[in-house]
Structure formats: C-alpha cells, structure tokens
Amino acid sequence: MFDGVMRKLMDPVLTKAGTWAARRGFHANQVTLWGLALGVMAAALIGVGAPTVWALVPLLGNRIADGIDGALARAKGKTDFGGFLDIVADFAFYGLIPFAFALRDSANALPASFLLLSFYVNGASFLGFAVLAEKRGLQTSARGDKSLYFSVGIMEGAETIAALSAMCLWPQLFAPIAWVFGTLCGATAIARVVLARQVFGR
C-alpha cells in the first residue's frame, strides 16, 4: 500500500548504490544471497533467544540488500534466473522470521502458524497473478521495473518490513501483530483474487 510512496523516496538512493556496485564488479545474485544470509542471521538471533532488537540490524540489512540487488540488476542487465532467485530469497526471509518467533517461545506457535498461512495464500495469489499476467503479455511499472508482474495490494513490502521490525522491537506484542498482519495479508489475497477475476475473466 505504501510501496509506491517509499519507492519514490528510495529509488534514487538505490539506483546510485546499484550503479556504484556494478562499476566494482558486483553481481545482483551475490547481493541477493548476502541479503538472504542476513535474513537467516536475524532469524537465528530471534530463534536462539537473543534480544530481538539485535535481529533488527540484519533484518533491515536484508531489506536493503533486496533493494540494491534490483538496482544492480537493472544497471548490469536483468536475468530470468536473477528474478527467480530474488523472489525465492524474499519468500524464504518472510517465512523465517515468524518461524523463528515460534522457535523462541511455544506460545507464539499459533499466531506464527496463522501468519505463515496468510503469507502462503498471499504469495500464491501474487505468483499466480504474475504467471497469468506474463501469459497475457501484461506489463506494469507501478512498483518499478521488475522481473515479475507486481500486482499491488494492501500489504506489500513496506508494511511487511514495518510489521517484522515491530515484532523485533516489541517481541511481547508478537501475537497481536501476527494476528492483525496475517488478517490483512488474507484481505490482500482476497482482493487480488477479485482483481484476477476482473482482469482474466472466468
């Protein structure tokens, strides 16, 4: 929902960072994997019981890397495998953090499971829409130049970063954050199904 606004603020910075990295021989896939490693580090810190605020730095580092790898890919030339790797790394990261909170405290297991379910359904709606959009030759630049068709929704990247960061800052509120955020992810999936019905027909 807020990705459009955030993109206007962040794109110039990310473009400069991507151009700088491209000139020094970095590759987008490297940055994607470094970002995933940071996400695993954040989840590990949460899961082993370390102060959750410690996880905030690698968590945000993961999201920064996710922005830089896209800018780097645009600077050096996008590849299909790069787009594939990026979306797999994103979904792995989004699943790791709720899973880590469930490992940290069994009381988090039910809300974490609900959140993972909502991510699963929302992700399926997103990827399914992208596949059909590609099949029909649809294009959009609403969220920048992407390897996949990005259908906008209520809960997008900016909201996810905010929710996961809030969980790290206030771990005692994990359950209510997970329930609310998961519900909104479900609403996003339903809205995307309605949109698919309008765009693709019966």
N, C-alpha and C positions, 0 to 999 in steps of 0.2 A: 504493500500500500504506500509506503514511504520511499520505496526504492528509487522512484523517478526523481524525487527531490534530492535524495542522497547522492544519486549518480551525477547530477549536475554539479554538486559540490566536490565530489571525489574524483571524477573522471580526469580533470586537468592534472591533478597530482599523480594519479596512477599512470596516466599517459607518459608523463615525464620520467617516472620511475621505470616503466617498461622500456622506454627508449634508451635510458641510461644502461639498463641491464642488457639489452640487446647489443649495444655497442661493445660491451665487455664479454660477449660470447656466451651469456647465459641462455638457457633454453626454457621454454614455458613448462615443459613436462618436469624438469628439475624442480622448478619453483612449486609446482603442484604437489610433488612428492614431499618436498620440505614442509610445505604447509600441512600436509596430512600427518607428517611426523610430529609437528607441533600440536595438532589436534589429539593425537594419541598421547602425547605428554600431558596435555590438560586433563584428559580422561583418566590417565593413570594417577595423577595427583589427587583427583577427586576420589577415585575408587579406593586408594590405599588409606584414606582418612586424613590426608594433609589438609591444612587450612585451605578452604576452597578459593579464597582470594588469590592464593598462589597460582591457581589454574587460569586466572583471568589473563595473565600476560601471554602464555602460549595460545590460549583460546583466541584472543584478539590478533595474535600473530598469524594464526591460521587464516583468519578472515582477510588480513592484509595481503598475505601470500595469494589468496584466491583472487584478489583484485589485480595484483601485479602480474600473475600468470596470464590473465586475459589480455592485459595491455601489452605484455611481452609477445604473446601470440599474434596480436594484431600488428605489432612492429616487425616481426620476422616472417609472418605468414601463418595463418591458421592451418591446422591439420585435423582431419576427422578423428584420428586417434587421440590427439590432444583434447578435443572437445569431449570425447568419451571418457578419458581419464579424469578430466576435471569434474564431470558430473558424478562419477563413481566416488571420487575423493570427497566431494561435498556431502553425498548421502551417507558415506561412512562416518564422517565427522558428526553429522546431525544425529546419527544413531548412537554414537559413542558416549556423548555427554549424558543423556538420560540413563543409559545402561550403567555408566559409572556411578551415578547417584543411587541407583538400585543396589549396586555392589556395596556402596558406602554404608547404607542403612536399609535393612529389610523393610522398614516402614515406608520407604519410598517405592517399593516394588510395584504396587498397584497404580499409582499415578504415573510412574515411569512407563509401565506397560501401556497405559492409555495413550501417553504421549507418543510412544513408538508406533502404536497402531495408527494414530492420526497422521504421523509422518509417512507411514507406509501407504495409506489411502491417498493422501495428498500428493505424494510422489508419483503414485500410479496415475493419478489424473493428469499431472503435469507431463509425464513422459508419454502417456497415451495421446494427449493432445498434440505434443510435439511431433510424434510419428505421423499422425494423420495430417497435420499441417504441412509437413515435408512432402507427404504423398501428393497433396493437392497443390504444392508449389506456393503455399502461403509464406509471406515474409512479414517481419515486424522489426522495428528499431526502437520499440517502446522502452526496452531495457538495454539498449546499446547493440553493438554488433556481436552477436552470439553465434556459437556453433549450432545450437538448438533453438527451435522456436520457443520463446519465453512468453507464455500466456500469463498475464498479470493476475494478481489475486489479493485477498485481504491480508494474508500472512505471506510475506516474502522474506528476502534476505535480511533487510534492516530490522524487521520485527523479530526474526529468529535470533539475530545477534543480541538484541536488547533483552530478550527473554532468557537466553543462556547466560548472559552476563549477570542478570539479576539473580539467577539461581546461584551463581558463584559468590555474589556479594551478600546475599541473604539466604544461605542454604536451609535455614529453618522454614523458609517460605517455599521450598521446592514444590511441595504437594499442591498448594493452591495455584502457583504459577503454572505447573504442568497441566492441571485440570482446565484452567482458563485458556491457556495457549493451545492445548490439544483440541478443545472445543472450537476455537477459531480456525484452526487448521482444517478441522472437519467441515466447517462452514465454507472455507475456501474451496475444498474439493467439491462440495455440492454445487457451489456457484460455477465452478469450471465445467461440471457435467452439464449444467443448464446452458452454459455458453457453447459447449460442444454440440448440444442438440440443435442450437440455433445455427451454428456455422456449418455443421456437417450433415444435418438432416437426420431422418430416421435410419 
